[in-house]
């Protein structure tokens, strides 16, 4: 996921800005794995294979979001 795209995202629950913690990037500086965090509601959204997982809580499968 491109950094300029990540900058446009907000928390889907309270519409606050998200903080990015990058865990892996490719050669073009795209985020492959990382964590987006909301300081207001304290939710974390993983980025897996370049895709942010921002589904509502009831549809999330936490076991699939953990690093292997």
N, CA, C and O atoms as a GROMACS GRO file, in nm:
protein
  272
    1UNK      N    1   0.085  -0.116   0.000
    1UNK     CA    2   0.000   0.000   0.000
    1UNK      C    3   0.090   0.124   0.000
    1UNK      O    4   0.189   0.130   0.073
    2UNK      N    5   0.055   0.219  -0.081
    2UNK     CA    6   0.136   0.341  -0.093
    2UNK      C    7   0.116   0.432   0.028
    2UNK      O    8   0.007   0.439   0.084
    3UNK      N    9   0.223   0.499   0.067
    3UNK     CA   10   0.218   0.586   0.185
    3UNK      C   11   0.119   0.701   0.167
    3UNK      O   12   0.052   0.739   0.264
    4UNK      N   13   0.107   0.756   0.046
    4UNK     CA   14   0.012   0.867   0.028
    4UNK      C   15  -0.132   0.818   0.039
    4UNK      O   16  -0.220   0.896   0.075
    5UNK      N   17  -0.159   0.692   0.009
    5UNK     CA   18  -0.293   0.636   0.029
    5UNK      C   19  -0.322   0.618   0.177
    5UNK      O   20  -0.432   0.647   0.223
    6UNK      N   21  -0.224   0.572   0.252
    6UNK     CA   22  -0.241   0.552   0.396
    6UNK      C   23  -0.271   0.685   0.464
    6UNK      O   24  -0.351   0.690   0.558
    7UNK      N   25  -0.210   0.792   0.417
    7UNK     CA   26  -0.232   0.924   0.477
    7UNK      C   27  -0.377   0.971   0.463
    7UNK      O   28  -0.421   1.058   0.538
    8UNK      N   29  -0.451   0.915   0.368
    8UNK     CA   30  -0.590   0.954   0.347
    8UNK      C   31  -0.689   0.874   0.432
    8UNK      O   32  -0.807   0.908   0.438
    9UNK      N   33  -0.642   0.769   0.497
    9UNK     CA   34  -0.730   0.684   0.577
    9UNK      C   35  -0.757   0.743   0.714
    9UNK      O   36  -0.674   0.816   0.769
   10UNK      N   37  -0.875   0.712   0.768
   10UNK     CA   38  -0.908   0.750   0.905
   10UNK      C   39  -0.976   0.631   0.972
   10UNK      O   40  -1.014   0.535   0.906
   11UNK      N   41  -0.989   0.637   1.102
   11UNK     CA   42  -1.054   0.530   1.177
   11UNK      C   43  -1.201   0.523   1.134
   11UNK      O   44  -1.270   0.624   1.136
   12UNK      N   45  -1.250   0.405   1.095
   12UNK     CA   46  -1.389   0.395   1.052
   12UNK      C   47  -1.490   0.412   1.166
   12UNK      O   48  -1.609   0.431   1.140
   13UNK      N   49  -1.446   0.404   1.291
   13UNK     CA   50  -1.537   0.415   1.404
   13UNK      C   51  -1.555   0.557   1.453
   13UNK      O   52  -1.667   0.600   1.482
   14UNK      N   53  -1.444   0.632   1.463
   14UNK     CA   54  -1.456   0.768   1.516
   14UNK      C   55  -1.397   0.876   1.424
   14UNK      O   56  -1.391   0.993   1.461
   15UNK      N   57  -1.354   0.836   1.306
   15UNK     CA   58  -1.306   0.928   1.201
   15UNK      C   59  -1.180   1.005   1.241
   15UNK      O   60  -1.154   1.112   1.186
   16UNK      N   61  -1.103   0.954   1.335
   16UNK     CA   62  -0.978   1.019   1.378
   16UNK      C   63  -0.862   0.972   1.291
   16UNK      O   64  -0.870   0.870   1.223
   17UNK      N   65  -0.752   1.048   1.295
   17UNK     CA   66  -0.632   1.012   1.220
   17UNK      C   67  -0.572   0.884   1.275
   17UNK      O   68  -0.588   0.852   1.393
   18UNK      N   69  -0.503   0.811   1.188
   18UNK     CA   70  -0.438   0.686   1.226
   18UNK      C   71  -0.287   0.702   1.226
   18UNK      O   72  -0.231   0.774   1.143
   19UNK      N   73  -0.222   0.635   1.319
   19UNK     CA   74  -0.076   0.632   1.326
   19UNK      C   75  -0.028   0.505   1.259
   19UNK      O   76  -0.088   0.399   1.277
   20UNK      N   77   0.079   0.513   1.181
   20UNK     CA   78   0.132   0.398   1.109
   20UNK      C   79   0.260   0.347   1.174
   20UNK      O   80   0.351   0.424   1.203
   21UNK      N   81   0.265   0.218   1.196
   21UNK     CA   82   0.389   0.150   1.236
   21UNK      C   83   0.421   0.052   1.125
   21UNK      O   84   0.350  -0.047   1.107
   22UNK      N   85   0.527   0.077   1.050
   22UNK     CA   86   0.564  -0.006   0.936
   22UNK      C   87   0.649  -0.124   0.983
   22UNK      O   88   0.746  -0.106   1.057
   23UNK      N   89   0.612  -0.243   0.940
   23UNK     CA   90   0.687  -0.364   0.973
   23UNK      C   91   0.766  -0.415   0.854
   23UNK      O   92   0.873  -0.473   0.872
   24UNK      N   93   0.715  -0.396   0.732
   24UNK     CA   94   0.786  -0.439   0.612
   24UNK      C   95   0.746  -0.351   0.495
   24UNK      O   96   0.629  -0.314   0.480
   25UNK      N   97   0.846  -0.316   0.412
   25UNK     CA   98   0.823  -0.236   0.292
   25UNK      C   99   0.889  -0.303   0.173
   25UNK      O  100   0.983  -0.381   0.189
   26UNK      N  101   0.840  -0.271   0.053
   26UNK     CA  102   0.908  -0.320  -0.066
   26UNK      C  103   1.010  -0.216  -0.113
   26UNK      O  104   1.031  -0.115  -0.045
   27UNK      N  105   1.072  -0.240  -0.227
   27UNK     CA  106   1.177  -0.150  -0.275
   27UNK      C  107   1.124  -0.012  -0.315
   27UNK      O  108   1.201   0.084  -0.319
   28UNK      N  109   0.994  -0.002  -0.344
   28UNK     CA  110   0.933   0.126  -0.379
   28UNK      C  111   0.877   0.199  -0.258
   28UNK      O  112   0.804   0.297  -0.274
   29UNK      N  113   0.910   0.154  -0.137
   29UNK     CA  114   0.865   0.212  -0.011
   29UNK      C  115   0.715   0.194   0.014
   29UNK      O  116   0.658   0.266   0.095
   30UNK      N  117   0.651   0.099  -0.054
   30UNK     CA  118   0.512   0.066  -0.026
   30UNK      C  119   0.506  -0.022   0.098
   30UNK      O  120   0.592  -0.108   0.116
   31UNK      N  121   0.407  -0.001   0.182
   31UNK     CA  122   0.395  -0.079   0.306
   31UNK      C  123   0.335  -0.215   0.273
   31UNK      O  124   0.226  -0.225   0.217
   32UNK      N  125   0.408  -0.320   0.307
   32UNK     CA  126   0.362  -0.457   0.285
   32UNK      C  127   0.296  -0.510   0.412
   32UNK      O  128   0.190  -0.574   0.406
   33UNK      N  129   0.357  -0.483   0.526
   33UNK     CA  130   0.300  -0.522   0.655
   33UNK      C  131   0.318  -0.407   0.753
   33UNK      O  132   0.423  -0.342   0.755
   34UNK      N  133   0.215  -0.383   0.833
   34UNK     CA  134   0.222  -0.276   0.932
   34UNK      C  135   0.098  -0.275   1.018
   34UNK      O  136   0.012  -0.363   1.008
   35UNK      N  137   0.091  -0.174   1.103
   35UNK     CA  138  -0.023  -0.159   1.193
   35UNK      C  139  -0.067  -0.013   1.191
   35UNK      O  140   0.015   0.077   1.211
   36UNK      N  141  -0.194   0.009   1.167
   36UNK     CA  142  -0.254   0.141   1.179
   36UNK      C  143  -0.324   0.146   1.315
   36UNK      O  144  -0.400   0.056   1.349
   37UNK      N  145  -0.298   0.250   1.392
   37UNK     CA  146  -0.355   0.261   1.527
   37UNK      C  147  -0.431   0.392   1.543
   37UNK      O  148  -0.388   0.496   1.494
   38UNK      N  149  -0.544   0.384   1.613
   38UNK     CA  150  -0.622   0.502   1.647
   38UNK      C  151  -0.597   0.534   1.794
   38UNK      O  152  -0.621   0.449   1.880
   39UNK      N  153  -0.550   0.654   1.823
   39UNK     CA  154  -0.523   0.694   1.961
   39UNK      C  155  -0.651   0.720   2.040
   39UNK      O  156  -0.650   0.712   2.163
   40UNK      N  157  -0.760   0.752   1.972
   40UNK     CA  158  -0.884   0.786   2.040
   40UNK      C  159  -0.957   0.663   2.091
   40UNK      O  160  -0.989   0.655   2.210
   41UNK      N  161  -0.984   0.566   2.002
   41UNK     CA  162  -1.061   0.448   2.043
   41UNK      C  163  -0.971   0.327   2.072
   41UNK      O  164  -1.020   0.222   2.112
   42UNK      N  165  -0.840   0.344   2.051
   42UNK     CA  166  -0.740   0.241   2.080
   42UNK      C  167  -0.755   0.114   1.996
   42UNK      O  168  -0.711   0.007   2.038
   43UNK      N  169  -0.816   0.125   1.879
   43UNK     CA  170  -0.825   0.010   1.788
   43UNK      C  171  -0.699   0.003   1.702
   43UNK      O  172  -0.638   0.105   1.671
   44UNK      N  173  -0.662  -0.118   1.666
   44UNK     CA  174  -0.550  -0.142   1.576
   44UNK      C  175  -0.600  -0.212   1.451
   44UNK      O  176  -0.686  -0.300   1.458
   45UNK      N  177  -0.546  -0.171   1.338
   45UNK     CA  178  -0.582  -0.228   1.210
   45UNK      C  179  -0.454  -0.276   1.141
   45UNK      O  180  -0.367  -0.196   1.109
   46UNK      N  181  -0.443  -0.406   1.118
   46UNK     CA  182  -0.321  -0.455   1.054
   46UNK      C  183  -0.322  -0.430   0.904
   46UNK      O  184  -0.428  -0.422   0.841
   47UNK      N  185  -0.204  -0.416   0.848
   47UNK     CA  186  -0.185  -0.413   0.703
   47UNK      C  187  -0.116  -0.546   0.670
   47UNK      O  188  -0.005  -0.572   0.715
   48UNK      N  189  -0.183  -0.628   0.590
   48UNK     CA  190  -0.133  -0.761   0.557
   48UNK      C  191  -0.124  -0.771   0.406
   48UNK      O  192  -0.223  -0.751   0.335
   49UNK      N  193  -0.006  -0.803   0.356
   49UNK     CA  194   0.018  -0.812   0.211
   49UNK      C  195  -0.025  -0.683   0.141
   49UNK      O  196  -0.076  -0.688   0.029
   50UNK      N  197  -0.006  -0.568   0.206
   50UNK     CA  198  -0.038  -0.439   0.148
   50UNK      C  199  -0.183  -0.397   0.158
   50UNK      O  200  -0.221  -0.294   0.102
   51UNK      N  201  -0.266  -0.476   0.228
   51UNK     CA  202  -0.409  -0.447   0.238
   51UNK      C  203  -0.446  -0.416   0.383
   51UNK      O  204  -0.425  -0.501   0.470
   52UNK      N  205  -0.500  -0.296   0.411
   52UNK     CA  206  -0.542  -0.268   0.548
   52UNK      C  207  -0.672  -0.341   0.581
   52UNK      O  208  -0.766  -0.340   0.502
   53UNK      N  209  -0.675  -0.405   0.697
   53UNK     CA  210  -0.794  -0.478   0.741
   53UNK      C  211  -0.869  -0.384   0.836
   53UNK      O  212  -0.830  -0.369   0.952
   54UNK      N  213  -0.975  -0.322   0.787
   54UNK     CA  214  -1.048  -0.221   0.864
   54UNK      C  215  -1.196  -0.257   0.876
   54UNK      O  216  -1.281  -0.168   0.876
   55UNK      N  217  -1.226  -0.385   0.887
   55UNK     CA  218  -1.363  -0.432   0.900
   55UNK      C  219  -1.416  -0.402   1.041
   55UNK      O  220  -1.337  -0.388   1.134
   56UNK      N  221  -1.549  -0.393   1.055
   56UNK     CA  222  -1.607  -0.377   1.190
   56UNK      C  223  -1.567  -0.494   1.280
   56UNK      O  224  -1.538  -0.604   1.232
   57UNK      N  225  -1.564  -0.469   1.409
   57UNK     CA  226  -1.518  -0.568   1.506
   57UNK      C  227  -1.588  -0.703   1.492
   57UNK      O  228  -1.523  -0.807   1.504
   58UNK      N  229  -1.717  -0.703   1.467
   58UNK     CA  230  -1.791  -0.829   1.462
   58UNK      C  231  -1.754  -0.916   1.341
   58UNK      O  232  -1.786  -1.035   1.340
   59UNK      N  233  -1.688  -0.858   1.240
   59UNK     CA  234  -1.649  -0.934   1.122
   59UNK      C  235  -1.501  -0.968   1.120
   59UNK      O  236  -1.455  -1.036   1.028
   60UNK      N  237  -1.425  -0.922   1.217
   60UNK     CA  238  -1.281  -0.946   1.220
   60UNK      C  239  -1.250  -1.084   1.276
   60UNK      O  240  -1.319  -1.132   1.365
   61UNK      N  241  -1.146  -1.145   1.222
   61UNK     CA  242  -1.096  -1.271   1.273
   61UNK      C  243  -0.954  -1.245   1.322
   61UNK      O  244  -0.858  -1.252   1.245
   62UNK      N  245  -0.941  -1.216   1.449
   62UNK     CA  246  -0.815  -1.175   1.508
   62UNK      C  247  -0.704  -1.276   1.483
   62UNK      O  248  -0.589  -1.237   1.462
   63UNK      N  249  -0.736  -1.405   1.484
   63UNK     CA  250  -0.635  -1.510   1.463
   63UNK      C  251  -0.569  -1.495   1.324
   63UNK      O  252  -0.451  -1.526   1.309
   64UNK      N  253  -0.645  -1.450   1.225
   64UNK     CA  254  -0.590  -1.433   1.091
   64UNK      C  255  -0.506  -1.306   1.077
   64UNK      O  256  -0.430  -1.293   0.981
   65UNK      N  257  -0.518  -1.214   1.171
   65UNK     CA  258  -0.447  -1.088   1.165
   65UNK      C  259  -0.311  -1.093   1.234
   65UNK      O  260  -0.233  -0.998   1.226
   66UNK      N  261  -0.282  -1.202   1.302
   66UNK     CA  262  -0.156  -1.216   1.375
   66UNK      C  263  -0.043  -1.252   1.279
   66UNK      O  264  -0.065  -1.325   1.182
   67UNK      N  265   0.078  -1.204   1.305
   67UNK     CA  266   0.192  -1.244   1.222
   67UNK      C  267   0.218  -1.393   1.235
   67UNK      O  268   0.191  -1.453   1.339
   68UNK      N  269   0.271  -1.452   1.131
   68UNK     CA  270   0.300  -1.596   1.133
   68UNK      C  271   0.443  -1.622   1.166
   68UNK      O  272   0.484  -1.737   1.172
   0.00000   0.00000   0.00000
